[in-house]
Every structure is written in structure tokens, then in C-alpha cells.
């Protein structure tokens, strides 16, 4: 094969033909969509085209949500809409434009769903106009916006809340224009952040994702190389700063972005050959002290403005959280779209700080009679009558009928419910513990602890630790006869996982005092943790139908000590490099199992705790899978998990 062949193959893939004068002929023709500037039109979003620089043939399409026209308050200073300046993709070369059908639909959707004004900008393309021409055009459009030349922008746009966003090559543009804008005089236009969606970057040395996806059907490596060859200044390679933003430790202008307090979202997918470049940039910016949200998807390919609705919808929710309050990444939504936590939980807050729980969860009675036909016996035993705490003990029938069976491992189990709901006798929790005892051939001691907000933390921790001391000294027949006190595990689901963790820390420090009870490890099922700064998974699942973020916030408000925020150690176990008790857990050689689902809003918290514990030298077994918060309570999912748990024990 000749050296020219790969290059010509790249031209064919991009549907372009090189001309002798250095220009190209573009064969790809995209459908063009006209604007809808008439404010009497029934459309959800109005749009119009405006000239920016006639000499350079640059222009913009402005998108105005109908809501701005219909709302009588939108023109007031406090109710004007955020402004999103958008740069389309196309590798700096392909003739995408604001009027191209995929770009128009993308911007229309953003304006409608985010309730923002979008300025979609047409810049000059390479190779006829090599970089930095597109960057120059991008800065020029910001100055045009600043000048207030358009009536829609003057009337409805909040110039104090502007964001730069780009897709693919447009993401590269947003980044490089953002660097310039950070040191430019753009007042009264105030940029608050950058949204880099699958940004197009490169480098001379191949990344792992480029090698892995060298023949990616959407963006093969030879096509990416050709785009850089056509776009970069003549004579430079892909390690030029326009292509590789991490060279030399990154631009000095990143310090200006940090000082200005801009927020940055970097979004991409593992199916994109550029994903490693995007991750590296996000990492670099975080190291520079910039507040960065990495929004990476396991499946997404390099689709740009062709993004599927299944991906775009949750991503737009994340953008909305950023744009509504640019100085706080943890603001999740406007009040219209936030899920009402009181309605979701079916509770009413009382004037004395307690709550009325409107849902009644069915209770399951114990079955202590050995003559019953049940596979697992159970009985309730009081621990502290003053606090109304007790345990339900589960004993597999196998222990009664098999003369050769050894004593059984003890699993001290803490139920979930956000510290505020359920009991050890709730049917859902009873069935789970019943199944656990049967399938693991273990004794389960399910603890009934006091609930918040009537009893804020550390009440539940105190009750559970008291149950451990009771377990140590009790003469309860089932436990003394069938329980193996040398093999005890603390386990819990959701809030119960949080309790198991914190009581585990206490128990590790008091290990000698708990003898003959010997704890061997922790089993944390979907443990409930939080923090002030939002994690990626929280922002990705703001309005999750199982556990919305507004609900977790309310549960922490109910549970934490008065005056504490979500960075309290009870909520955020990674603050301050974790508890000193972790060193004790390591010295005791406890093992820790963490069950986490990637569809769980709390997934990042759970993964971060596992990472911290491993860094502390603790043996951690991670069981990460598809699913949602709490699905381990479903019998089929529980069976799958119990097989894994049995090996662990």
C-alpha cells in the first residue's frame, strides 16, 4: 500500500475531495432548516439569523424560548434567561452550520428544555481558514453580544449569566475561546462556565482509547488525523496547544479561569476514541483548582449533535443544574422541576420537628415455633426497653435438623430507609433477612434502631453498638447454641450500610472489649452517604424515580445533628482523608464488601469510599453492577448477591 492511500481513505471517510489550491470540496450535504422569527408562530422556540461579520461571512442563529415571551416577568433583571453561546462541531472542516438540521434540532432542544437563550455561531472553516481563525471568530461573537446589538438579547438575556458550550470541534472552540475570554474585557457580559461536550483534542502520542478504537466507524483515527492536518497552522503537529491542551502542563490562562470561579463540565463517552483526551483535560483542570464536573458515559460514541434522547435528556438536567446557579454546582434544579421530597416520601412535617408518616408499611410477624413449616425460624428479643430497641433473630431450620452442622456465622444486619423509615419487622426487611439466613446458612440478627428526625444521629449508631454489647453478653438460647461468635459480620442496606460502616469504626476501636464477639468484616449494600459538593452520579440522576436528590437532601436534614451539613463525618466518610478508625480496621484484617449499582444516584459516593479504604490498606471487595438503589431487596437480585456474599463470608 502506498503512503498516500491511508490519507485518501480518510478523505473518502470524511466525504471531502482535496483541491490543488489547498481548499477542499465538501460532498456531504446536510438538510438546512430555516429560522422561525415570527413571534406569533406556534413554535416552542423562536429563532432568527443575525450577521456578525459580513466580511468573514460569520453569523449566528439566536433561539428564544416561547416561555420568555409568554412570561410577563422575563424582561425584569432578576428573571432574564441565561445565555448559552454554542459552537457546533464538524472537525473545523465539515460544513456544519447553525442551520444544519442536527445542529438546529440540538439548539432548539436546549433552548426549550433548559429555558435559556442560545446563540449558535457560524465560524470560518478550515482548511480555507486555518486555526486560529475560528477562535478569532468566537471572540468576535462575544464582543458582538457584549455590544447589545440585538433586541432579543437586550430584552430577554441575562448577560450576567453566560456560558460557552461546544460539541466536538466546537468543544475545542469553547475551551480555547474561553481561555481568551478569561483575560478579555467583556463587561457587562459575564461568563460563568464552559460546557465541553465530546471536545475534539489530539496529540502526537496515541492515547489508549485512540488505539483501542483506531477503526471506530464514527471517527476513525485516520479521519481525526486528517482533520488536524487541515485545521492546524501549517508546519505544526498535533502537540500544538490548539490540539493538545495538556502539553507543558496546560495553558497559563487556566489560572485566570480558576480565579474567576468558572465551572466546567466535560462530557464524553467510552465509545469515543477521544475519551482519554477529554479525561486528561478534566484531570488537568481539576489539578489547577478549577471546579470540574466530568460527565462520562460508558456507552456513548462520538455523536455530537446527533446525541440520542436517552443520553441527552439526563445530560440536559445536569446542564440545567449548572446554569440556574453558576456559583454552586450543587444546585440541582429550579423549583418547577425538582421532585417534592415530602410528596415522594408521603410525609408531613410537624411543628415540633417530628414527621407524620402517611405510608404504612406491612409488618411480618416472627415465626419462633420450631414445629412450624418455615425454612427459617425467627423471634424478637428486647435489647433496651427504654429506647424500644430490639432485634429479630433468624435461624435456618437446617441448624435444628442437622446433627453435624457447625455453628453458624453471625450477620448483624441494619435495615435501610434513610434513617427515617421501616423497622426490623417490616415485611420487606423481614423477607430479605429470611432469604439471607436461608441462602447463606447463617444466623441473622436484624437490629431495630431509633429513627430520625425524632432521634437524630448518632442515635442509630448508639443503638446498634448497644446491640453488639448485648450480643456479647446475652444468654439467648439460639445465639449461644448456634451462633459462631468468632465469625461475625456487620451488614446493612442503604442507610443501614451507613450504620454498619460507622458502628464498624466504633467496634474496631473496642474490639477487645467486645470479646468473645469477633467481627471479621463489613458488608455495605448500596450504603447511603452524601456530601456538600455534588458528585457526577448525583447530578446525572437528580430526579431519579427511586431516590431523587431532593429526597436524599431532606433525609440528611432530618438525620444529621442540628447545624451540621452534608460534609459531616456521618454523611461524608471521605472528608479529611477519612476516620482514624480505618487504620484500626486494617490492623484487625477486616475485609469489606461494597455492593454498588451504576444506576444509583449514590454510586460515586460508594465508589469513593471503596477507593479510600483501599488506599488505607484495607481489603475491599467491590461488587459493582447494573441496577438502581436498593434493588438488592428484590429476591432475584438478592439471590445473585448472596452467592457472592457467601464466598466472601
N, C-alpha and C positions, 0 to 999 in steps of 0.2 A: 504493500500500500504506500502511496506517495505521501510526502509530508503535507501536501495540500488537501488531501482527501478529508481528514478529520475537520478541517476548517470549513470546507464546502458542505459537509454533512451538518455542521452547526448552522450554516446559513439556511439550509433546507428546513431544519427543525424550527427555526425562527420565522420561516416564510419571508425571507428577505433576499435580495439579489444585490451584490456589490457592483457599483458603477466605477468606471475608470477614474472619475474625478474625486473619488473618496466618499461620495454620497452613497445612499442605498435606495433601492426600490422596494417598497413595502407591499407585499402581496396580500396580507391579511386585511380584510375589510370588515369592520365591526358596524353593527346597526347603530345609527345615530338617533338620539331621542331629542325632540325639540323641547324647549323650556315651556312652562305654563305660568306666565307672569300676570295673567288677569286675576285680580283678587276676587272676582265674582265666580271664578271657576270652582266646581265642587271638589277639587282635589284636596287631599290631606296636607300636601306640602306644595307651596308655590315655588317657582324657580324662574330666574331670569339671567341672561348673559350680559356681562359688562366688560368693556375694553379696559385693559390695564396699561399696555404699552403698544400702541399701534405700529411702531417701527419694528418691534420684535414679534409682532403678532401674538402677544400674550393676552389672555383674557380669563375671566372667572365666571363660574355659574354659582349664583347665590341661591340657597334653599331656605325658605321661610315657612315654618310650621303654621298651619291654619290657626292653631291654638293662640298664636301671638296676635292674630287679627281679631279673633273672637273674644279674647280676654280683655276686659276694659282696663286692667291694671298693668298690662305688659309694658306699656310705654313709660311707667314710672321707673325711677332709677333703681329701686330695690327689686323690681320684678322683671327687668330685662333679661333676655336669654343669653346663656353662654355662647361664645363664638368659637367655632371649630374651623381652622384653616386646614384644608385637606389637599394632599399631594397624591395623585394617582400613581399606579405602578406602570410597568412596561419596560423595565430594564434600561431606562433612559432613552430607549431606541424605538420600541414599538409604538405606533401611533394610537395609543390610548388617549383619550381626552375626556374632559368633564361631560361631554355629550355622548360618549360611547355608552351603549346600553348597560354593560355591567357596572361601570363607574357611576352612571346616573342612578341606577337602582340602589347601589350601595349607599350613596349620599342621601338619597330620598329616604331610605330606611333609617339611617342615622338621625336625620332631622326629625323624622316622625317619632321614633322610639325614644330618643334622648331629649326631645323638645329643646333642640339647640338650633342656632343658625349655622349653616355650613357654607363655607366659601371654598368651592372646589376649583383649583387653579390649573390653568393650562400653561406649561412652561415649554421652553425650546428643547428639542430633542437632538440627541447625538445620532450619527457622527457629524452631522452638518454643524452642530453646535456642541462641542465637547464641554465636559465639566471644566470650569465651574459655572458655565452659562446657566444651567438650571438652578444652581444655588443663588446666583445673582438675581434671577427672576423671582425666586422665592422671597428674598429680602425685599425686593421691589414691591411685591404684593402686600407685604406687611406695612410698608410705608404708605401704600395706597389706602389700606384700611385705616391706618392712623389718621390720614388726612380728612376722613369723614366725607368722602365724595359721593357716597351712595345713600339714598333716602332710607332704604330698608335698614341698613346698618346703623344709621344715625338714630332711627326711630325705635328699633327693637333690640339691638345688640348691646350686651354688656361688655364694653371694651376693657373692663377691669377683670374679666374672666375669659381669657383667650387661651386656646390650646392648639398646638401644632400636631397634626396627625398625618401619617403617610402609610401607604401599603407598598410592600416590596421596594422597588427603587424609590417610591415616594416616602417610604420609611427612612431610607438613607437621606433623602432630601430633608425630611423633617428634622433629622438629627443634625445635619450639617448647617442647615439654615438656623436651627435652634442655637448652635454654638455662636453663630454671628449675632443673632438677635440678643443673646445674653449680654453683649457689650455694646449694643446699638441704642440710640436714643429713640425709643418708640412711644414714649408717653404721648397721649393718655392710654395707649394700648399696653396692657399688661399681660404678658404670657405667664401662665401658671403651670404649664407642664407639657410634656411630649408623649405622644402615643405612637409607638413604633410597632406597626403590625407587619410581621414577617419581613423585617427590614433586609434589604439587599446589600450584603457586605461580602468581602472576599479576602484573599491573601495568597501569597506565593506558596507557602507550605500548606498542603492539603489537610483539612480537618478530618476527624474520624467520620463525621456524618457525610462529608463530601465523598470520601472513599466508599463508604457503605452504600451510598445512593448515587454512585457515579453515572448510572444509566437510568436515573429517575425519569419516568415518562413525561412529567410536567416540566421539570427544569434539569435536564441532564448537564453534567459538568462542562461538556464542550460548548453548550449554549451559554452557560454563565461566563465562561472564559471569553467567548466572542463578544458578549455584551460589554464586558470590561475593556476589551481591546478597542471597541468602537466608542466607548464613553470617556475613558480616561485621557488626560492630556497626552499628546504624542511623546513617546520616549520614556514613559514611566511604567512601572509594573504594578501588580495587584497589591503590593505592600505600600502603595501611596496612601496618604491619610484619607483621601476620598473613599477608598475602597476598604482599607483596613484600619478601623478606628482604635485598635488596641496597640498599634505599633508605637514603640517608645514610651509605653505607659499611658498612652492616650493624650488627647489634647489638653493643653493648659487651661483652655476655656471651660473645661468641666468644673473647675473650681468656682467659676462665676455662676454656673448653674446651681451648684451646691449653695452658694451664698444667697442666691435669690429664692431658695426654698422650693424650686420646681419639683413636681412629682413626675415620674417617668413610668410608663407601662411598656414593657417589651413583651410582645405576644408572638408565639410561633407554635410549631408542631414537630413531633419527632419524625414525621414523614417528609420533612423538608430538608434537602441537602444543606441548607444554610443554618439549621438549628444550632449547631455548635458555635457559629459566628455570633448568633443572637444571644446565646447563653454567655459567651465570653464578654460581650459588651455589657450585658446586665451585671455580670460579676464585677467588671472594671468600675462601673458607675457606683455600685454599692461600696466598693473599696474606697472610692473617692468621697464617700459620705453623702451621696445623693440617695434620696428615698426612691427606691425602685421596686415595682411590683412585676415579677416575672410570671407571665400567664402562658404556660406551656401545656399543650395538649398532646396526648400520647399518639393520636391517630392523624392529626391534621397534616395535609400535604401543602405544597406551596400553591395556594389557590388565589391569594389576593382578593380582589373584589368579587370573585366568584364563590366566596365562602358559603357553605351550606347553612341553612337556617338553624339546624341543630347545634351548630357551633356559634353562629353569630348572635343568637338570642341571649345566651348567658354572658357572652363577651360584652354585649352592649349594656347589660346590667352592671358589669364591672366598670365600664366607662362612665356610666351614669353616676356611680358612687364617687368617682374621682371628680367629675365635673360639677356636681352640685355643691361641693365644699372643697375647693382645691387645697386648702391648708390642712385638711385632715383626711388621710386616706381611709380612716376607719368609719367615715360617714357612709352609710350603705345605700340610702335611697331617699327619695322625697316621701313625705308622709302619705301621698296618694298611693304609692306602690308598695309601701312597707306592709308586711303582714302584721296584723294586730295580735300581739302575743297573748293578751288576755282572752281574746276570742279563740285563738288557736288552742290555748290550754284549757279553755272553758272554766275560767276562774273569775272571781270578783274580789277586789282588794277592799278590805275593811278599814275603818278609820283607826283602829288600834294597831295596824300594821300586819295583822293576820290576813289570811285569804279564805274565801269560801270556795271549795272545790265542787263544781257543779256536776262533774262526771263521777259516777260511782263505778269503780272497777270491781268486777265479781271476785269474790273470795273463794278459795278452795279449802275445805276442812282437812285436817290431817287424818291419816289412817294408821293409828298406832296398834291396832289389833293384829297380832301375828296369825290369827286364823282367817283373816280377810284374804281375798284372792289377788290382791295387788302385788305387783312385782317389786315395789319399793315401799317399805313402811315409813311413816313419818309421824312425828309428835312434836308438840310445842312445849318448851320449857322456859320458865321465867328466869331472867337474868337480874333485872333491877326493877322491882315493883314501883319504886318511887318515880322512875322515868318511863315506866310502862315499856321497858325493853325486854325482848325475849328472843329465843332462837327456835327455828324449826329444824329438827334433826331428821335426815333422810338415811335410811339403812336398807341396802339392797337385800331382798329376801334370800339371795344366794348365801349371804353370811350366816343365815339361820339354818339352812338345809344342808350345807356342805361341811362335813366334819373336818376336812383337810384345808379349808380356806385360811389363809394367813390374815392377820389383822389388816384392815383397810386404810388406805391413805385418807387423810382428813382434808377436806376443802372447805375453808371458811369463806362463805360467799356473801357478797354485798350486792343487793339489787339496785337497778337503775331507777331513773325517774327525776333527774335534775335536782336531787336532794329534797324535792318538794312533793313527790307523788309515789304511789304504790306502797306495798308493805311486803314482808316476807310471806304473808298469807295470800297475796293477790294471785288469782288463778294463773296469770301469765308467768309470774315468777315461780310459783309452785310447780307448774308443768316443766319449766326449764330445769329446775333443780332435780325434779323427779327423773327426767331424762338423763341429766348429768350423772346422777348416782347410779342409774341402771347401766348406762353405756360405758362408764369408766370403772364400774365396780369399786366405787369409793363412797365413803361417808361424806355427806354434805351438811354443813351447819350454816343455815341461812339466817343472817342477823337482822333483827328488826331494830332499826335505829330511829332516833327522833328526826322529824322533818323540819325544813325551813319553809317559810320565814319565821314560823313560831319559835324555832330553835336554830339559830344561825350556826354556821361552822365556827368553832370546831366541835359542836355537839355530836355530830355523826361520827367524827373520828374518836371522840372520847368514849362513845357508846360501844364502838367496835373494839377498841383496845380493852375496854372493860370486859367485853365478851371473851377476849383471848385470856384474860386473867381468870375469868370464871371457868373457861375450858380447862385451864391448868389445874384447878382445884376441885372441880365438880366430881361428885361420885355418881353421876348419872350413868345408869347401867349400860345402855347401848354404847356410850362413848368409851367407858372404861373396859368393856368386854371386847368390843370390835374395832375400836379406833387405834390406828398406829400413830402415836404421839410423836414419833421420830420422823414422820413424813407428813408435814402439814404445809398447805399452800393457801395463800390469800388470793382470792379471785373476785372479780367484780365486773359488772357491765355498766357502761356509760358513767353516771355519777358514782356508781359502785366501784368502777375501775379507779376513779379518782380516790375514793376512800381506801381501797386496797393499797394504792401507792403510798398515801400519807400515813396510814396505820402501819404499813410495812416499814417506813422510815423510823417510826417510833419503836416498833417491835425489834428492829435491828439493834437499836441503841440499848434495848432492855433484854437482849437475847438470853443472857444468863439468868435473869430474874424470871423468865417465862418457862424455864426448865421444869418438868420434862418435855414440855411442848417445844418442838424444834421446827421452825419454819424453814422450808427449803427453797421457796421461790414465790414469785408473784405472777398472776395470770390476769392481764388487763385487757378486757374485751371492750373495744370502742371507748376507751377512757375519756371522760369529759374534762377538758382543760380549755383555757382561754388566754386572753392577753389583750392589752390595750390596742396595740397596732395590729391591724387585720392581717391575717395570713392569706395566701393565694387561694386556698381551698374555701375559706370563708367568703371571700369576695366572689368567687366563682359560683357559690351556692347560696347567695344572700337569701333568696326566697325558696329555699329547699322545702318541699312539702312535708317532709318528716320532721326536720329540725331547722326551722328558719333562724337566721342570725338574730333577729329581734327577740326570739324566744330564748336563745342562749343568753343574751344580754340581760333579759328580765330574770332568768333563773340565777345568774350570778348576783344580780342586785338583791334578790331575796336571800341568797345563801351566804354571801361574804360578810365579814364583820362590818358594822356600820362605819362608813368613812373610807373603807378600802376600795381600791379599783381592781380591775381585772389583772393587773400585774402583781397582785398579792401572791405570795407563795402558794396559797391554797389553790389558786386558779392557774397560775403560770409557773410550772416547776422548773423552767429553764432560766428564770431571772437570776442574775448574779451567779451564773455558772452552776446553778443547782444547789441542792441541800448537801450539807456535810454528811448527812446520813447515808448518802450514796456510797461514800468511801467505806462505811461500815458494812453495807450490803455486799460490796465487793470482797471485803475481808472475810465475810461469812460464806463466800462462794455460792450465794443465792443465784438462781437463774431467773430470768424474767421473760415472759412471753407477752408479746403485744399483738393483738388482733386489730387490724385497721382496714377499712374499705376506702377505695379511692373515690367513691361517690359520697363519702361522708364529709360534711362541712368541717369536721374536726380533724380530718386526715393529716393535715400538715402539723398540727399540734402533737399528734400521736407519733408521727414520724420523727419530729424534732426531739421528743423525749427519748425515743429509742436511740437516736444518734448521740445524745448527751450521755446516756448511760453506757453506751459502748465506749465513748471517749474516756469514761471513768474506769474502764476496765471490767465492767460488769458483763456477764454472759447474757446476751439478749437474743432471743429467737423471735423474728418478725414474721407474722403471717398476714401478708397484705394481699388483698384480692378485690375483685369487682363487688359492688354492692352498696348499701346505704347504711345509715346509722341505725344500729340496733337490730339488724336483720338476723343476727345470731340467735335471737329468741324464736325464730321460725324453726320448727322441728327439723326440716330437711337441711337447712343451713347449719343447725346445731349439730346434727349427726356428722356432717363433714368436718366441722371444727373439733368435735370431741375425739375423732380419730387422731387428729394432730395433737390434741391436748393429752391424750392417753400416752402417746410416745414421750411427750415432754415430762409427764409425771413419772 
